């Protein structure tokens, strides 16, 4: 790639990143909107349970069901 194309790609990338940052800045505002009714926050234990423990438990349940319900015969040791 020549310098002109590299410069153009860099400018487009930088411009896109800048526009995304400018567009998301209102999302960080502290003023409440009309009808906004935030609920109570989650504790550390609730957050860890919801976003860490629960997905791991669901994953392990799916793995367990797949292993129990597996009907393939090619995994059994062959008799000599």
C-alpha positions in Angstrom: 0.0 0.0 0.0 1.4 3.4 -0.9 1.6 6.4 1.5 -1.5 8.1 0.1 -3.8 5.1 0.7 -2.2 4.6 4.2 -2.8 8.3 5.1 -6.4 8.1 3.8 -7.1 5.0 5.8 -5.6 6.5 8.9 -7.6 9.7 8.5 -10.9 7.7 8.0 -10.1 5.6 11.1 -9.3 8.6 13.2 -12.3 10.5 12.0 -14.6 7.5 12.7 -13.2 7.1 16.2 -13.6 10.8 16.9 -17.2 10.9 15.7 -18.0 7.8 17.8 -16.5 9.5 20.9 -18.5 12.7 20.2 -21.7 10.8 19.7 -21.4 8.8 22.9 -20.7 11.8 25.2 -24.4 12.5 25.9 -24.7 8.9 27.2 -22.3 9.9 30.1 -24.5 12.8 31.2 -25.7 12.9 34.8 -29.0 14.6 34.1 -32.1 12.3 34.2 -34.5 12.1 31.3 -38.2 12.4 31.7 -39.7 9.0 32.8 -36.3 7.7 33.8 -36.7 5.5 36.9 -33.5 3.7 37.7 -33.9 0.7 40.1 -31.6 -0.1 43.0 -28.0 -1.0 42.2 -26.6 -4.5 42.4 -24.3 -5.5 45.2 -20.9 -7.0 44.4 -22.2 -10.5 45.2 -25.2 -10.1 43.0 -23.1 -8.8 40.1 -20.6 -11.6 40.3 -23.4 -14.1 40.6 -25.3 -12.7 37.7 -22.4 -12.1 35.3 -19.9 -14.8 36.3 -21.5 -17.7 38.3 -24.8 -18.0 36.4 -23.2 -18.2 32.9 -20.7 -20.8 34.2 -23.5 -22.8 35.8 -25.5 -22.7 32.5 -22.5 -23.8 30.5 -21.8 -26.7 32.9 -25.5 -27.7 32.7 -25.3 -27.8 28.9 -22.1 -29.7 29.0 -23.6 -32.2 31.4 -26.7 -32.7 29.3 -24.6 -33.2 26.2 -22.4 -35.8 27.9 -25.3 -37.7 29.4 -27.4 -37.7 26.3 -24.6 -38.6 23.9 -25.5 -41.7 22.0 -22.5 -42.1 19.8 -20.7 -45.4 20.0 -17.3 -44.4 18.6 -16.2 -43.1 22.0 -16.3 -46.4 23.8 -13.1 -48.5 24.0 -12.8 -51.2 21.3 -12.7 -54.8 22.4 -9.7 -56.7 21.1 
